[in-house]
Amino acid sequence: MEQEQIVFQIILHGGNGRSSSMEAIIAAKAGDFARARAKLQEAADELHEAHKIQTSLIQSEIREGPSTVSLLMVHAQDHLMNAIVVKDLASEFVDLYETLGCSQEGEA
C-alpha cells in the first residue's frame, strides 16, 4: 500500500473514533449509558486501529531511515491526536452524566 493510502487510513479511523466519541456524549446526555459505553468502545477500537498504523509507519522509519513528511501526513497526525483528545473528554462526559443521573436530553 502506498504511503498516501496508509495516511488516509489514519484519517479514516481517527474520524470514525471521533464520531463515535461524540455519539457517546449524545447518548449519555439522553441517559442511554449502555449505548454511550458501547460508543466509547467503538471509539477506542477505531483509535487503536489508527494507532497501529501510526506505529507501523514509525517502525518503518526506524528501519529504513527518515521519510518525507507531507502535509497530508501532518493532517493525519493532527486528526488522530484530536480524535484521541475527544475520546478522552467523551469518557469524562459520560462519567459525569452518569454520576449526575441524567435521563433526558437537556437535563443536567
Long-range contacts (C-beta under 8 A, 24 or more apart in sequence): 3-57, 3-67, 3-70, 3-73, 4-70, 4-72, 6-53, 6-56, 6-57, 7-70, 7-72, 7-73, 7-76, 8-72, 8-76, 9-49, 9-50, 9-53, 10-50, 10-53, 10-54, 10-76, 10-77, 10-79, 10-80, 11-75, 11-76, 11-79, 11-80, 12-50, 13-46, 13-47, 13-49, 13-50, 13-53, 13-80, 14-46, 14-47, 14-50, 14-76, 14-79, 14-80, 14-82, 14-83, 15-79, 15-83, 16-42, 16-43, 16-46, 17-42, 17-43, 17-44, 17-45, 17-46, 17-47, 17-50, 17-83, 17-84, 17-86, 17-87, 18-43, 18-82, 18-83, 18-86, 18-87, 20-46, 20-87, 21-83, 21-86, 21-87, 21-89, 21-90, 22-86, 22-90, 24-90, 24-91, 24-93, 24-94, 25-90, 25-93, 25-94, 25-97, 27-94, 28-93, 28-94, 28-97, 28-98, 28-102, 29-97, 29-102, 29-105, 29-106, 29-108, 30-102, 30-104, 30-105, 31-97, 31-102, 31-103, 31-104, 31-105, 31-107, 33-94, 33-97, 33-98, 36-94, 36-97, 36-98, 37-94, 40-87, 40-90, 40-91, 40-94, 43-83, 43-87, 43-90, 44-87, 46-83, 47-80, 47-83, 47-84, 47-87, 50-80, 50-83, 51-80, 54-80
